[in-house]
Amino acid sequence: MAYKHDYDKTLFRLTNIIAKLYNGAKLSNSELAEEFNVSTKTIQRDFAKLITQYPIYKDGRKWCLQKDYEFDEKLSIEDDITLKLLSNVSKSFDKSFSQRADKLLKRVNENINSPIYTKIELEDISNKLSEIKTIEIAINSSQTISFTYLRDENYFDVELEPYKLVNFESFWYLVGKNKGILKKYYLQNIFDIELLDKKYRISKKALKSIENALNIWFSEDTNISVKLLIDKSIMKYFQRKPISQTQRFIDLDNDGNMIVSIDISNENEIIPIVKYWLPNIKIIEPIELNEKIKKEIEEFLKWT
């Protein structure tokens, strides 16, 4: 089964239409339908969305944008449209969801105009609002769900006990138990979610694993204690923001460098962090993990 990402196509059309209007063009449904290779009804639906958000009017058979209209200089046209569409779409859900979405979008707008700047880039999942709502209901009611999942260009049917929607390195994942095993599913590859009439009991151990995870490589059943030596030149960063909730201070060595321990469930949780802070950090225990990083660096140097 093939799935079309209609959101992307719609956003492309809307962005181009608004850009043309903003630059002074007068547009007709038939001309736009031919340009974007869609029906005139599709273009009419596009304008039905746009006229609720922008001062667009008709001059005869042509669409125009009010001449003195200005975009927020901090937003691209695409981002401006996306925020307005999100606000509009949220109103089609129940009152509780709509109010929550309004509050969230208000906070986004406030942050855009805030003198405080933060560089946090999260993956856009505005095309998954319906799926997110279903997942939220399922998690709050401990209710099993089913969905179709795309992996390696193949589609699979999945039945899952959902635990959390999580974000690692800007990407969104659904974490839950499948046949008793804690698994992760990339949100954008999830389709056709349905609530099932099946309840499940939440595993506190699984929730703890999710809370302590450093990245998407985490698992539930493995526990590895890692001891790190952190150079004194960077240890202030680890004091301000520990690597994880399991970080524990052990001691300072004779040179004033800090020794800490953390618990991980997969060696790929800690390896990227150590590589990021090289050469000012190393793994003391387990020694084989430090040797693995050294070999990877040696291979990299050969490759370059």
VENBELPE-V867358 format. One record per run of one state. SS is the DSSP state (a for helix, b for strand, c for the rest). FROM is the first residue (numbers start at 1). TO is the last residue. Records with the same first field share a line. If there is no record, write none. Layout:
# VENBELPE-V867358
SS = FROM-TO, FROM-TO
This chain:
# VENBELPE-V867358
c = 1-5, 23-26, 28-28, 37-39, 51-55, 60-61, 66-76, 91-94, 113-125, 141-142, 152-153, 169-170, 179-180, 200-203, 213-223, 231-234, 241-247, 253-257, 265-266, 278-280, 286-286, 304-304
a = 6-22, 29-36, 40-50, 77-90, 95-112, 126-140, 187-189, 204-212, 235-240, 267-277, 287-303
b = 27-27, 56-59, 62-65, 143-151, 154-168, 171-178, 181-186, 190-199, 224-230, 248-252, 258-264, 281-285
